Amino acid sequence: MNILHILSQYEVNGAETYTATLADACIARGDTVTIVSDTFHTKTAAAVLTHPIGKRTYPQRIRNIQYLSTLIREREIDVVHAHSRAAAWVGFFATRVTRIPLVSSIHMRQHLHFSSRHFSVYGEKLIAVCGAIYDHLQNDMKYKKEQLVMVPNGIDCQRWKFRPQRECTNGKKRVAIVGRFTGFKGDALLALLKNVVPRVCAEYPSVEFHIVGGMNDRQKVEREVASINERLGGTYVILRGFMFDIEAVYYTADVIVGAGRVAMEALACGTPVVAVGESSVIGLIRRETAEAAYYSNFGDLNVREPFATDLCVQSLLSILTTPQLHDPLWARSFIEQRYDINEVVNCIRSVYREVQRETQV
């Protein structure tokens, strides 16, 4: 197959890293893949073209439709896969002009307004990345079951090597808060710093928190970090910012706080995870919480709930004081069974073939 992915974005996020992983897995099966996005930083074997897909002025949207229509014809694209509403909007009209199918991965909850309810730009099939999104699309957006399929975002389990051993290098256990701290994720980070970190440090002083990831309002976070360290009288929180070598963080942390792909990658490495997402706190990922994590993309995509401070504190203290609560072999198996890209790509390519058949009828 000849596949075109469309994204609208200006920073590295889960949709980008997933698209790169999916594209490489399809290429390994003999497909040809092109990616069009405003920016794209993740390494991939696919052909990457930059274009202002995320610019939503109507003149630019028309230019984007023309650009994509020409690209589809020139590269003889068989199916287009969009990864945001802005990308789907221009992809929809480009695929109507060129008469090829469009599928869209829905990576987040949709804003409920007249246009989103009554005019779908997502094409022949909507791919929900978790059960919470599937239910949202069916119950809130009123899509029919035959339009929907649930396929989780996958990771390359061969890349994320299983290394469950941890060493306490400076006499302190390390908690790494990892993610892209913009929007609601930035709010969750501030809630962690203000309400969770001081309580954990007070009850377990032999700990340090490392904050790893890009953020919009770094100065606000810096002030909060400085305030915590001053109040506690030591260096308990370290702001490390964005890091390319994220594997090193997973392998050296005693516990990861995160959601989405961060949680998948860390668990694949054998590292304990306390899932704190944009919408809810799942807590320590174990057999008892696995289904809630799977349903909500580790707390990122459920219906938004008040920040569960007590659950977060209890989860961190439990794994810090009782490391044997984490079963690294189970964690690796859970990720391999639910999120391995080789299984995910089989499902996605099946969707591609289905919409191709339907379009040709």
FENHU-V612047 format. One record per backbone hydrogen bond with DSSP energy under -1.0 kcal/mol. NH is the residue of the N-H (numbers start at 1). CO is the residue of the C=O. E is the energy in kcal/mol with one decimal. If there is no record, write none. Layout:
BEGIN
NH_CO_E + NH_CO_E
END
This chain:
BEGIN
3_32_-3.1 + 4_79_-2.2 + 5_34_-2.9 + 6_81_-2.3 + 7_36_-2.6 + 17_13_-2.1 + 18_14_-2.5 + 19_15_-2.4 + 20_16_-2.4 + 21_17_-2.1 + 22_18_-3.1 + 23_19_-2.9 + 24_20_-2.3 + 25_21_-1.9 + 26_22_-2.2 + 27_23_-2.6 + 28_24_-2.1 + 30_27_-2.0 + 31_26_-2.2 + 32_1_-2.6 + 34_3_-2.4 + 35_47_-3.3 + 36_5_-2.6 + 37_49_-1.9 + 47_33_-2.1 + 49_35_-3.3 + 51_37_-1.8 + 53_51_-2.8 + 55_52_-1.0 + 61_57_-2.6 + 62_58_-2.2 + 63_59_-1.9 + 64_60_-2.8 + 65_61_-2.4 + 66_62_-2.3 + 67_63_-2.7 + 68_64_-2.7 + 69_65_-2.5 + 70_66_-2.2 + 71_67_-2.3 + 72_68_-2.9 + 73_69_-1.8 + 74_70_-2.9 + 75_71_-2.6 + 77_72_-2.1 + 78_2_-3.2 + 79_2_-1.4 + 80_101_-2.2 + 81_4_-3.2 + 82_103_-2.7 + 83_6_-1.7 + 88_84_-2.6 + 89_85_-2.6 + 90_86_-1.5 + 91_87_-2.3 + 92_88_-3.1 + 93_89_-1.3 + 94_90_-2.1 + 95_91_-2.4 + 96_92_-1.7 + 97_93_-2.0 + 98_94_-1.9 + 99_95_-1.1 + 100_95_-1.4 + 103_80_-2.6 + 104_125_-2.2 + 105_82_-2.6 + 106_127_-2.7 + 117_113_-2.1 + 118_114_-2.3 + 119_115_-2.1 + 124_102_-2.0 + 126_147_-2.8 + 127_104_-3.3 + 128_149_-2.6 + 129_106_-1.4 + 132_295_-2.8 + 134_130_-2.1 + 135_131_-2.7 + 136_132_-2.0 + 137_133_-2.7 + 138_134_-2.1 + 139_135_-3.3 + 140_136_-1.8 + 141_136_-1.8 + 143_137_-2.5 + 147_144_-1.6 + 148_145_-1.4 + 149_126_-1.8 + 151_128_-2.2 + 155_339_-2.2 + 157_155_-1.1 + 159_156_-1.2 + 160_156_-1.4 + 161_159_-1.3 + 163_269_-2.4 + 169_167_-1.1 + 173_206_-2.5 + 175_208_-2.6 + 176_255_-2.3 + 177_210_-3.1 + 178_257_-2.4 + 179_212_-2.0 + 181_214_-2.4 + 182_180_-1.9 + 185_182_-1.6 + 187_183_-1.4 + 188_184_-2.3 + 189_185_-2.0 + 190_186_-2.0 + 191_187_-2.2 + 192_188_-2.2 + 193_189_-2.5 + 194_190_-2.7 + 195_191_-2.4 + 196_192_-1.5 + 197_192_-2.9 + 200_196_-2.4 + 201_197_-2.7 + 202_198_-2.0 + 203_199_-1.6 + 204_200_-2.3 + 207_205_-1.9 + 208_173_-2.3 + 209_236_-3.7 + 210_175_-2.9 + 211_238_-2.7 + 212_177_-3.0 + 221_217_-1.5 + 222_218_-3.0 + 223_219_-2.3 + 224_220_-1.9 + 225_221_-2.7 + 226_222_-2.6 + 227_223_-2.2 + 228_224_-2.3 + 229_225_-2.5 + 230_226_-2.1 + 231_227_-2.4 + 232_228_-2.5 + 233_229_-1.1 + 234_229_-1.9 + 236_234_-1.2 + 238_209_-3.2 + 240_211_-2.3 + 241_211_-1.3 + 246_244_-2.0 + 250_246_-1.9 + 251_247_-2.4 + 252_248_-1.2 + 253_249_-1.6 + 254_174_-2.4 + 255_174_-1.3 + 256_272_-2.6 + 257_176_-3.0 + 258_274_-1.4 + 260_297_-1.4 + 262_259_-1.3 + 264_260_-1.8 + 265_261_-3.0 + 266_262_-2.5 + 267_263_-2.4 + 268_264_-2.2 + 269_265_-1.5 + 270_267_-1.1 + 271_266_-2.4 + 274_256_-2.8 + 275_283_-2.7 + 276_258_-1.5 + 277_280_-2.5 + 279_299_-1.9 + 280_299_-2.0 + 282_275_-2.1 + 283_275_-1.7 + 285_273_-2.6 + 290_286_-1.2 + 293_289_-2.1 + 294_290_-2.7 + 295_291_-2.5 + 296_292_-1.6 + 298_293_-3.2 + 301_296_-2.5 + 305_279_-2.9 + 309_307_-1.7 + 312_308_-2.1 + 313_309_-2.7 + 314_310_-2.8 + 315_311_-2.4 + 316_312_-2.2 + 317_313_-2.6 + 318_314_-2.2 + 319_315_-1.8 + 320_316_-2.2 + 321_317_-2.3 + 322_318_-1.9 + 325_322_-2.0 + 326_323_-2.0 + 331_327_-2.4 + 332_328_-2.5 + 333_329_-2.1 + 334_330_-2.8 + 335_331_-2.0 + 336_332_-2.5 + 337_333_-2.5 + 338_334_-1.9 + 339_335_-3.0 + 341_155_-2.5 + 343_340_-1.1 + 344_340_-2.1 + 345_341_-3.1 + 347_343_-1.6 + 348_344_-2.5 + 349_345_-2.7 + 350_346_-1.5 + 351_347_-1.8 + 352_348_-2.4 + 353_349_-2.4 + 354_350_-2.1 + 355_351_-2.5 + 356_352_-2.0 + 357_353_-2.3 + 358_354_-2.2 + 359_355_-2.1 + 360_356_-1.8
END
